[in-house]
Amino acid sequence: MPAGYRELNMIVVRGCEQIRIAVMELRNLKKPMKINDACVKINELENMADEIYHQLISELFQREENAIELIKHKEILETLEMTTDRVEDVSDILKTIIIKSA
């Protein structure tokens, strides 16, 4: 697998770690800074993932000649990118919780 795949995987892991940090802080909504910081980091990670995803998809379609391999790799990349989108969705929910508790 190309290095970009690993990089996308690591972004998912880092995003999940930020979710863990934010969820642990839900007990202390009087000081939402840690939750907010985690949400900002998740947003940054998702933006990075989008850039990597678009680059990898572009490279994949330029280099891969085998249609089956192209479809397999495209599905893997789409799943990783979708996962980063879901992590960002969780971040949006956390931000909503902060706003409603204010």
matplotlib code that plots the C-alpha trace (Angstrom):
import matplotlib.pyplot as plt

x = [0.0, 1.2, 2.3, -0.8, -3.0, -1.1, -1.3, -5.1, -5.3, -3.3, -5.6, -8.5, -6.7, -5.8, -9.3, -10.7, -8.2, -9.5, -13.1, -12.0, -10.4, -13.5, -16.0, -14.0, -14.4, -18.2, -18.5, -17.0, -19.1, -18.4, -15.0, -15.5, -12.1, -10.6, -13.7, -13.5, -9.7, -10.4, -13.1, -10.7, -8.0, -10.6, -11.6, -7.9, -7.4, -10.5, -9.2, -5.8, -7.6, -9.6, -6.4, -4.6, -7.7, -8.0, -4.3, -4.4, -7.5, -5.8, -2.7, -4.6, -6.5, -3.3, -1.3, -3.6, -4.4, -6.1, -9.8, -10.2, -7.3, -8.5, -12.0, -10.5, -8.2, -10.8, -13.2, -10.5, -9.8, -13.5, -14.0, -11.1, -12.3, -15.9, -14.6, -12.9, -16.2, -18.0, -15.3, -16.0, -19.7, -19.0, -17.1, -20.1, -22.3, -19.9, -19.9, -23.7, -23.6, -21.3, -23.6, -26.7, -25.1, -23.9]
y = [0.0, 3.5, 5.7, 7.9, 5.0, 4.7, 8.5, 8.4, 5.6, 7.6, 10.6, 8.3, 7.1, 10.6, 11.8, 9.0, 9.9, 13.5, 12.2, 10.1, 13.2, 15.3, 12.7, 12.4, 16.1, 16.0, 15.6, 19.1, 21.3, 24.3, 24.4, 23.3, 24.4, 20.9, 19.8, 22.8, 22.2, 18.6, 19.6, 22.1, 19.4, 17.0, 19.6, 20.2, 16.4, 16.1, 18.8, 17.1, 13.8, 15.5, 16.7, 13.4, 11.5, 13.7, 13.4, 9.6, 9.2, 11.3, 9.3, 6.0, 6.9, 8.0, 4.9, 1.9, 0.0, -3.0, -2.2, -4.6, -3.2, 0.3, -0.4, -2.1, 0.8, 3.3, 1.6, 1.5, 5.2, 6.1, 4.2, 5.9, 9.3, 8.5, 7.5, 10.9, 12.5, 10.6, 11.6, 15.2, 14.6, 13.5, 16.7, 18.7, 16.9, 17.7, 21.4, 21.3, 19.9, 22.7, 25.3, 23.8, 23.6, 27.2]
z = [0.0, -0.8, 2.1, 1.6, 2.6, 5.9, 6.3, 5.9, 8.4, 10.9, 10.5, 11.3, 14.5, 15.5, 14.9, 17.1, 19.8, 19.7, 20.1, 23.1, 24.7, 24.0, 25.3, 28.5, 29.0, 28.6, 32.4, 32.7, 30.4, 32.5, 30.9, 27.3, 26.0, 25.8, 23.8, 21.6, 21.0, 20.1, 17.6, 16.0, 15.7, 14.2, 11.6, 10.7, 10.4, 8.1, 5.9, 5.6, 4.8, 2.0, 0.5, 0.7, -0.6, -3.7, -4.4, -4.0, -6.2, -8.9, -8.7, -8.7, -11.9, -13.6, -12.8, -12.4, -15.6, -14.0, -13.6, -10.7, -8.8, -9.5, -8.1, -5.0, -4.2, -5.0, -2.5, 0.2, -0.3, -0.3, 2.9, 4.6, 3.5, 4.6, 8.0, 8.4, 7.5, 10.2, 12.7, 11.8, 12.2, 15.8, 16.3, 15.0, 17.5, 20.3, 19.4, 19.5, 23.0, 24.1, 22.6, 24.2, 27.6, 27.6]

ax = plt.figure().add_subplot(projection="3d")
ax.plot(x, y, z, "-o")
ax.set_aspect("equal")
plt.show()
